[in-house]
Amino acid sequence: MKHQLYAKLVLLGTFIICTLLGSITIYVDPLFHFHAPISTMSYDFKDERYTNDGISRHFNYDAIIIGTSLTESIKTSHVDPLFDMKSIKIPYAGAGYKEINEALCRALEYNSSVKKVFRCLDSSLLTKSPDYVRYTDTPDYLYDNNLFNDVNYIFNKKILFDYSMHTIQYTNAGNITTTFDNYANWDSNAEYGTNALKENAHLNQAAAIEQKEFTENDRQKIQQNIEQNVIPAIRNSADTIFYLYFSPYHISYWQDRINDGSFDYYIQAEKLAASMLLEYDNVYLFSFLENIDFLSNDNYYKDPLHYSSDANTLLYEYMSEGKYQLTTENILEYYDRIEKLYH
Amino acid sequence: MLFNSYIFIFLFLPCVLLCYFCLHQFNKTRLAQCCLGLFSLVFYAYFNISYLPIILCSLLFNYLMSQLLLKYPSNSHCSDIMLGIAVIGNISVLFYYKYFDFFLSNINNIFNTDFALQNIILPLGISFFTFQQISYVIDSKYHKTESYTFLEYFVFVTFFPQLVAGPIVLHNEIIPQLRDSQKHSFQTVNFSEGLYTFIMGLSKKVLIADILGNAVNWGYSSIASLTSADAFVISLCYTFQIYFDFSGYCNMAHGLAQMFNIELPHNFFSPYKAMSVPDFWKRWHNTLTRFFTQYVYIPLGGNQKGRYRTYINIFIVFLLSGIWHGANWTFILWGCLHGIANIMTRHFSKYWNKLSQVTQWFLTFNFINITWIFFRADSISQAITFIKRIMRFENTQLSPALLEHFYLIEFEVLESLFHIPSPVHYIAPIYLLLILIICFHICLNHPNLYEKEFKPTIINTITSIILLTACIFSLSGVSTFLYFNF
């Protein structure tokens, strides 16, 4: 064989095979990067960080539910009727405020007709650095509009086999597209109750010697965090209502904070964040710290942080009825009551 | 920019080849060389734009010094001073970027001081282009270089196939080739050979080294939980990872240069076939060995000043080699161990040569395998802990977490195609064994790419297509996020 023929065959052959295999991913588009789901295909939603952006780009919705793993157990079929909405659920397990803000801002850019946003604000992440991110190797090529870096998506064997070909097999097996009720939802596999809490709790029995001080540095960090990672979406979408709620951790979590001397610290943090957020008319803010019945219902929790689908639905019922809502009028009184209630 | 990246394969390489040969086609030799040099700078700056001033200043400084050295007789005091300035200048820059923080942290440890580390970003390839230019200025002193133009010098240093990871080339290996008009036109034979070599190198890197690297990274981040079997397997994985990584890189560099009709010196000659440590160093990173031999070992007297002086010279060379590889005591210890092994083999050569070849190979390979642990570890204590894990022989089970790294998607696809039932815990050890056997086979039985002339056949055409496609589809992956329910 001549060298020239070898070179031509190799380059042409590689080009043809790459094009054919890449076309499968472009056509099926398991991560909805290029187009909406094909009506004749069923999609098995997998990794959140790979799937969420595509959902927010190409799905049909007028409301967004977003947050960390605390939002994974939400069933949209239960909460949508409460607000007369058609929502998508895009949870980012383990995310900091920054990552969630960026995802939310992208979604609002893709879809300007969003009427409602529901965002769970993890109290424990409020005091992290504004630039805190848990995962650095996220597929950023899926989050932008740069066609050139889509080569990472199109010519990717993991995407080809685990996602594109899997979608074809999944469809052929007669499955239906993952519903938002089931998407990332661990509810049916979780164990709830006192035993589960005991196994997964790390209670600090010894009382703290000193109370954790809420410093000026902490104040600035929280202000920056809220300013950088919560307010932009609120400000840029003035016609959208933002239902923001502080995560209702189990009572044992707050007991733990009292024991280690950081309860007042976290309450101060929450209060500061609340006062900043209440400056915006399109924010409805909720805090459930007074709902001791809820927070001490062991059957709602699988660990001190995560609560069940039913518990989530109940929270959304509260919000739809305006219960536990913070306003500029009641915020100071509310946190005074909380201090007294927990001490 | 990495060779194993989309932007390099799809954009950079086709553009630079096209521009280079088109300009030569129009007899614009200088423009073609300029184009090659500029593209090489783009290649380098793509890693980090702040590297650019460093390499440009280094180029200008060394070219200036070499021109001054050419004006003076080689045995003059001026010439000695100029050379001293040039060498010290280069070493100082290398010291600052590569060793300054290491130096400071050791001063802090020894003298209990509190000097703040500078966290200096290490420019990629600085060790290579610095050594390349040191050899050039030394040769300039002895008038072994001609009065090359700055453009020729610029291309010689920045030529992208060898810029960031060698081989360390000499001026008389590259510049005459750049000047050779017969090499100015696109040559299909060279291009196809270069393409084949590049594909083989890319495959070694992407399809073997990177896969082994995942298991190695896991192993070194969880030493405390490793069984003895895990630790031994991981040590082998790293031994093969570094082999295929470096061999792959050398092949890619060689193949790319060949596409431009430039022949680079070979840097790698099946080192794991070595029958002794000295033999290993005749096969591994030859151009570095050549540099140290020519510019350190021989000036120190080489083997001309008696046996024990020879041993000291050998030890110094390996000590410097260890230091050159990285700013950590682990590299220095690794270099020293190799130096000692080199000396011992020479000293006891009478007894060594009486051993069977199998024994010689076995001892050499295991020595290399164990010393690579120091090369990979973050600290000497980590390396010792790792070695202790192996030596304890306390648990011969392989951890599922290790085996997972060998349950490749390619195997999953084959299982699915042929309907092979595959409980992971049964099948993964088989895949691991298969991968290790393939590695051993390639290292020990496969002829070196340079040992036989490339002849295009249907088989190697199909192999090239499959491998290149597999590599392209392996350049990007899917990250696994460990969700801890936050």
Interface residues (C-beta under 8 A of the other chain):
Chain A: M1 K2 H3 Q4 L5 Y6 A7 L9 V10 L11 G13 T14 I17 C18 L21 D47 R49 Y50 T68 S69 A93 G94 D122 L125 R134 Y135 D137 T138 P139 V151 N152 Y153 F155 N156 K157 K158 I159 L160 F161 D162 D303 L305 H306
Chain B: Y6 F10 T188 V189 F191 S192 E193 L195 Y196 I199 I409 E410 E412 V413 K455 P456 T457 I458 N460 T461 S464 I465 L468 T469 A470 I472 F473 S474 L475 S476 G477 V478 S479 F481 Y483 F484 N485 F486
